[in-house]
Amino acid sequence: MRYSIKMDRLKASAIRAVQKKIVSKPGVISFAAGLPDPDLFPMDDLRNATLNVIDNKGKTAFQYGLTKGYAPLLEKLAERMNEKELVKCTKDNITITTGSQQGLSLAAMMFIDEGDIVLTESPSYLGGINACRPYGAAFMGVDTDDEGMVIADLEKKLKENDNVKIIYVIPNFQNPTGKAWSYNRRKEFMEVVNKYDVVVVEDNPYGEIRFKGEFIPSLKSLDTENKVMYLGSFSKILCPGLRVAYICADIEIANYAEKLKEGLDLQCNQFAQLQVYEYMTTCDIEKHIEKIQLLYKEKCDAMIEHIKNDFPKCIKYTDPEGGMFMWLELPEGMDANSLLDKSIERGVAFIPGAPFYANDGAKNTIRLNFTVPSVEEIHKGMKIFSDLLKEVCK
Amino acid sequence: MRYSIKMDRLKASAIRAVQKKIVSKPGVISFAAGLPDPDLFPMDDLRNATLNVIDNKGKTAFQYGLTKGYAPLLEKLAERMNEKELVKCTKDNITITTGSQQGLSLAAMMFIDEGDIVLTESPSYLGGINACRPYGAAFMGVDTDDEGMVIADLEKKLKENDNVKIIYVIPNFQNPTGKAWSYNRRKEFMEVVNKYDVVVVEDNPYGEIRFKGEFIPSLKSLDTENKVMYLGSFSKILCPGLRVAYICADIEIANYAEKLKEGLDLQCNQFAQLQVYEYMTTCDIEKHIEKIQLLYKEKCDAMIEHIKNDFPKCIKYTDPEGGMFMWLELPEGMDANSLLDKSIERGVAFIPGAPFYANDGAKNTIRLNFTVPSVEEIHKGMKIFSDLLKEVCK
């Protein structure tokens, strides 16, 4: 078969490769996953909402709908973006997507021609990078510190490269590092961005899972020039299986996304959109999110406790105020990949950090997830992991 | 904003434009839609299946799943492809897609580089054509008669154009014409195709809705060289709102589709896949399909009755043995578009046929849908439409 050049550009997910190693070893405590804790899914509420959809909306829930999305859900999302994210918008700015992953690939298709540049944080989310690969994007990591992208490096790269089309960022509790950008950095970032003909893809699946510190406004809420394409999702605050997410952007971008989506998959699942709408209108999602925050804080605290008390002092770590991940930096020269094999043998899995860099990545980095294992498993797994690190970091 | 060249290549759906005209005129009887009859959705069975999913599968139904699809559903589909379509395959050959539309866009992305050629029937399905546009496909219509693609013309076009990558066909009750390919033509088609390095995308959403004549095997069942990428769907035999469809193809193609889909939207709705699986294992889908066949036959017969008795004899028409559509050819020189405005004014809508041709299309053609209106509406609408045609076809 003569495949297109797009297929040569694909890269298999490094996370999946690790998952396969784990599956073959039952009983392993996994800090490798990127899943929300399924025990937090509000099953009774979801059951009621689902029944309401069938009994009250009937056949329309199973019929074709609009590519842009179920109109009452669009309204509801616009309302919530105004209230919770302080973003001035109407339903015209929203388009429903199959997970934020589809928002990422729509952005890539909309803006990337062969050779165009995507600027990313360094490291960044693998799925965001992979979404851009088929269309021939080149990637450039922007230096990133604890407050966000380093402005001087961002500006340098924008100045030197006319064909930067997308700046892809996750300003809240980033996957993989768990870091959140400061308010000042967000403002500085938007000031710079406004000087260039570029779109900012703001991926915000974790923003509402802040369990420490103060709310910081999204880039979209600071976006005076309609440069930000904001991606929101129900995957981490309700459940991922329904694949309901959304774009909030300039009307022109939202409309282009709709037009492109028509050829890609016509529309998202109608039933799932009604389930989410029904859940939002009859249940208390804000209260539910508080519950998520509480449990994830407890799990994160348990993990941090072991890092502070048991890890060799040469290991650097992030101390996230929300989200699902934290990030480790082993001493230079160490290879997280070879550590992984030893670790899995002892019963603990994690994701080596190198694949999270668009180009060559630091081999001495590790992503840890704290949402899937129970608190008990975190204690048990982190003890094993600490012992291993003490042995290898001599 | 500097959009990619892909956005210049998009074309808005002509069907949507007609739909907008209709919406503004309430009370219009529509033969314009492409929807299944929602009164046929098996609501009680869907309700039970949905409840079973929540109560028996619980949280896993709302969690992330595999990109390839829910494993038991893949097994079930492979089983059904063997039994009903006589296609030898296993679950490794299957990948779940968000509607067949996603199967079409996956095929386009997998095989089309700029300037590559897609051969289509003439006319063909708009959505199939639009799925290929963003990647720079050129389109060539192959002459098509009542038995399928004309082999001599197909072979000529394959011989003369080395960069034909996809042959896109709907051999069963095609949208828009309602025609089905003969068995002999299918065999001849595969013999020719086997001589070229090309993929056949066989789009078969309507195959099971045969309400007259004998079953004819799919191209996939005659595919000795793994050239056929078969697209199956639950949209027309169960309901479209769940967006559950599938690719059945050579393992290499199925795997590439999975890899590509990972970047596009990660995976299909997990809950919907479980709903469909539960429905298939606890309800009688074959009996349900018989019910669809019966009602669609009654509706098709009602439409044909008016065409035979009331239409001016200068109008040609197809007499479908299944599916959802039939096709009219008005005398040459007539323009279906200007007829549409008059028709809507009198209360009847249809879709002009020209946009169903990849390049320039016959303006004197019309697609009629018979599944959405009731039998009564068909009688009423066809009477109005016949009267109009008698006036303009003098």
Chai-1 contact restraints between the chains, C-beta under 6 A:
chainA,res_idxA,chainB,res_idxB,connection_type,confidence,min_distance_angstrom,max_distance_angstrom,comment,restraint_id
A,R2,B,D197,contact,1.0,0.0,6.0,A-B,restraint_1
A,Y3,B,M110,contact,1.0,0.0,6.0,A-B,restraint_2
A,S4,B,F111,contact,1.0,0.0,6.0,A-B,restraint_3
A,S4,B,I112,contact,1.0,0.0,6.0,A-B,restraint_4
A,S4,B,D113,contact,1.0,0.0,6.0,A-B,restraint_5
A,I5,B,D113,contact,1.0,0.0,6.0,A-B,restraint_6
A,K6,B,M109,contact,1.0,0.0,6.0,A-B,restraint_7
A,L10,B,K259,contact,1.0,0.0,6.0,A-B,restraint_8
A,L35,B,Y64,contact,1.0,0.0,6.0,A-B,restraint_9
A,P38,B,K59,contact,1.0,0.0,6.0,A-B,restraint_10
A,P38,B,Q63,contact,1.0,0.0,6.0,A-B,restraint_11
A,F41,B,K59,contact,1.0,0.0,6.0,A-B,restraint_12
A,F41,B,F62,contact,1.0,0.0,6.0,A-B,restraint_13
A,R47,B,I54,contact,1.0,0.0,6.0,A-B,restraint_14
A,I54,B,R47,contact,1.0,0.0,6.0,A-B,restraint_15
A,K59,B,P38,contact,1.0,0.0,6.0,A-B,restraint_16
A,K59,B,F41,contact,1.0,0.0,6.0,A-B,restraint_17
A,F62,B,F41,contact,1.0,0.0,6.0,A-B,restraint_18
A,F62,B,C239,contact,1.0,0.0,6.0,A-B,restraint_19
A,F62,B,G241,contact,1.0,0.0,6.0,A-B,restraint_20
A,Q63,B,P38,contact,1.0,0.0,6.0,A-B,restraint_21
A,Q63,B,G241,contact,1.0,0.0,6.0,A-B,restraint_22
A,Y64,B,L35,contact,1.0,0.0,6.0,A-B,restraint_23
A,Y64,B,P240,contact,1.0,0.0,6.0,A-B,restraint_24
A,T98,B,D265,contact,1.0,0.0,6.0,A-B,restraint_25
A,G99,B,D265,contact,1.0,0.0,6.0,A-B,restraint_26
A,G99,B,L266,contact,1.0,0.0,6.0,A-B,restraint_27
A,Q101,B,D265,contact,1.0,0.0,6.0,A-B,restraint_28
A,Q101,B,L266,contact,1.0,0.0,6.0,A-B,restraint_29
A,Q102,B,D265,contact,1.0,0.0,6.0,A-B,restraint_30
A,S105,B,G263,contact,1.0,0.0,6.0,A-B,restraint_31
A,S105,B,L264,contact,1.0,0.0,6.0,A-B,restraint_32
A,M109,B,K6,contact,1.0,0.0,6.0,A-B,restraint_33
A,M110,B,Y3,contact,1.0,0.0,6.0,A-B,restraint_34
A,F111,B,S4,contact,1.0,0.0,6.0,A-B,restraint_35
A,I112,B,S4,contact,1.0,0.0,6.0,A-B,restraint_36
A,D113,B,S4,contact,1.0,0.0,6.0,A-B,restraint_37
A,D113,B,I5,contact,1.0,0.0,6.0,A-B,restraint_38
A,N130,B,G263,contact,1.0,0.0,6.0,A-B,restraint_39
A,A131,B,G263,contact,1.0,0.0,6.0,A-B,restraint_40
A,D197,B,R2,contact,1.0,0.0,6.0,A-B,restraint_41
A,C239,B,F62,contact,1.0,0.0,6.0,A-B,restraint_42
A,P240,B,Y64,contact,1.0,0.0,6.0,A-B,restraint_43
A,G241,B,F62,contact,1.0,0.0,6.0,A-B,restraint_44
A,G241,B,Q63,contact,1.0,0.0,6.0,A-B,restraint_45
A,G241,B,Q270,contact,1.0,0.0,6.0,A-B,restraint_46
A,G241,B,F271,contact,1.0,0.0,6.0,A-B,restraint_47
A,L242,B,N269,contact,1.0,0.0,6.0,A-B,restraint_48
A,L242,B,F271,contact,1.0,0.0,6.0,A-B,restraint_49
A,R243,B,N269,contact,1.0,0.0,6.0,A-B,restraint_50
A,K259,B,L10,contact,1.0,0.0,6.0,A-B,restraint_51
A,G263,B,N130,contact,1.0,0.0,6.0,A-B,restraint_52
A,G263,B,A131,contact,1.0,0.0,6.0,A-B,restraint_53
A,L264,B,S105,contact,1.0,0.0,6.0,A-B,restraint_54
A,D265,B,T98,contact,1.0,0.0,6.0,A-B,restraint_55
A,D265,B,G99,contact,1.0,0.0,6.0,A-B,restraint_56
A,D265,B,Q101,contact,1.0,0.0,6.0,A-B,restraint_57
A,D265,B,Q102,contact,1.0,0.0,6.0,A-B,restraint_58
A,L266,B,G99,contact,1.0,0.0,6.0,A-B,restraint_59
A,L266,B,Q101,contact,1.0,0.0,6.0,A-B,restraint_60
A,N269,B,L242,contact,1.0,0.0,6.0,A-B,restraint_61
A,N269,B,R243,contact,1.0,0.0,6.0,A-B,restraint_62
A,N269,B,N269,contact,1.0,0.0,6.0,A-B,restraint_63
A,N269,B,A272,contact,1.0,0.0,6.0,A-B,restraint_64
A,Q270,B,G241,contact,1.0,0.0,6.0,A-B,restraint_65
A,F271,B,G241,contact,1.0,0.0,6.0,A-B,restraint_66
A,F271,B,L242,contact,1.0,0.0,6.0,A-B,restraint_67
A,A272,B,N269,contact,1.0,0.0,6.0,A-B,restraint_68
